[in-house]
């Protein structure tokens, strides 16, 4: 099982079937917040859906080396998720999706999570390219790749439809060669790697 402590209070753990109730409760309690930028929220109707369909698909992808979906835990509480979507082994690249809710927001947790996950992609998985796509209007989400030195490569116009409205997506990417030089001597990277 994949599990990593980023700090004493912050950790990542592979989502498994026994996490279905907690994951559904997190989404259900935060529907309005999540619904603003995530199109799948209305489709989550109960923990059985997570247990019987969604989580098994995530675990299959993980077992095949084709993805990773983790819960983000702060002080033992599930506060969000982070996922590596399809891992293209030929091109050595993946994309990352993430969200935080409630007690996890406004503490810099996602920045620390993303430093670890990006580093994991390049050092453990030996990938060459990591992509993050964010709705142009989602300024909180866009601050993460910008803070970590991801390059904005462009805007995909009307690339996502949320509840009948099209949204442009900002595309950010980090290359392995840029990551290794971007964080030499960076306090955030040093702090994350030491835990």
N, C-alpha and C positions, 0 to 999 in steps of 0.2 A: 504494500500500500504506500502511496505517495503521501508524505507528510513532511513539512519543514517549518521550523520556528524561525521567523524573521527577527523578532525581538522577544523579550519576555512576555509581552502582552499580545503580540501579533503572530498568527500562524496560518499556514495553508494546509488543507487536508483534502485528498481525493474524495469527491462526493460518491457515496455508495448507497445502496438501496435503503439501508436503515436511516439514512438522512432525509428520506422523502417527506416525513411529517414536518421536520424543522424547516426544510427548504420551502415547502408550500406555505407554511405559516409566515415565513419571512416575506415571500412574494405577496401573499394575501394582505398582510398588514401594511404593505407599502405600495399597493397598486397605483394610487394616484401619482406618486413620485416616479415610479418605474415606467408607467404608461406614457409619460411625456416623450420618451425617446426609445422605448423598446416595443416592437410590434407584436411580440409573442405573449404579452401579459394577459390579455383577455382570454387567450386560449388555455390558460392554466386554471383548471376547474376543481382540482382536488389532489391530495397526496398520492392517490392510487395511480394517477397519470404519471407522476414522477417515478413512482416505484416500479410500475409495470412497463413503461414505454421509454421515457426520457432518460432516466439514469442508466438502464441497461444499454441504451445506444451509446451513451457517454463511456461506459465501462468497456464496451466492445471496441470503440475507437482507441481508448487508452491501451487495451491489450494488444492491439494491432500496431501500436506506435503511430497512430494517426490522430491523436488529439489528447487533451487533458482538461478536465473540468474540476476545479477545486473550490471548496468553500473557503471564504476568508473569515477567520475567527479573531475577534478582538476581546481580550479578557474572558475567553472561553465562550463568547456569544457569536453565533453566526450572523455576520453583518453584510455579506455580499458574496459574489462569486467572481472568479477569473478563469478564462478558458483559452486554451490554444485550439483554434479551429483546425480544420484539415491541415495536416503537415505534408507538404509536397516534398517527397524525398528526392525526386529528380532535380528540382530547382533549389532544394534545401531551404525552404521558406515556409512560414506560417503566418497566421493573423491572430491577434489577441482581442478578446472582448472582455468587458468587465463592468461591474456595477457595485455600488455601496448604498446602504440604507441606514436610516435611523442613527444609532449610536456610533456607526462607523464613519459618518461624514464629518468633514471639517477638521480632521486631525492629522492630515498628511499620510494616512494609512495607505491609500492607493498608490501614492508615489513610491513608498517603500516596497509594496507588493510588486509594482511594475519594474523596479530596479532588479529585484530578485528574479522575476519571471523572464525578463529580457536577458539577463545574464545566464540563466538556466538554458534558454534557447541557444545561445551562442557557445557556452562552455560545455554543457552536458550533452545537448542534442546536436551540437556542431552544425547548426544552421547558418546560412549566409545572410538571410533577409527576414525581417520581422515587420509586419504591417499592422497598423491600427487605423481603422476607419471610424470617424465620429461625425455625427450630424453637425453641419456648419453652425447651427444655432445652439449647440450643446457646449457652452463655453467651459463648464466645469470639466467635462470629459476631455475636451481639447487641450486643457492646460497640462494634462499628464504627459502626453508625448512631447509637447513643446518644452516642458520643464526638463525632460530627460534627453533632449538634443535630437529627437527624431526629426527628420527632414520632411517638411510638407511638400509633397510631390504634385499636388493638384487638387482640384475640386471635381467630383463626379456629379454632374447636374441631374436632378430628379432621380437619383440612384436608389432611393428608399421611399417606400410608401408606408406611412403610419396613419391608420384609421382614415383613409380616404384623402390624405394630403401628402403630396410629394415633398421630399426634403433632399437638399444637396448634401453630399458627404465629403468631408475633408479627408484626404488620404495622407497618412504619415508613414515613413519607413525608416528603419535603422538597418545598417549593414554591419556585419561582424567586424570589418576593419575599422569602421567609425566608432563602434561601441568600445572596442579595446582602448582606443586613444581618447575617447570622450570622457572617461571616468577615472583616468589616472590621477590620483591625489584628491579625488572628490570625496568629501566627508560622508555624503549620503551612501555612496558605494562602499566605502570602508566600513561604515557602521553596519550595513546590511550583511556584508560578507563575514563579519566577525561573530554573527549570531547563528 
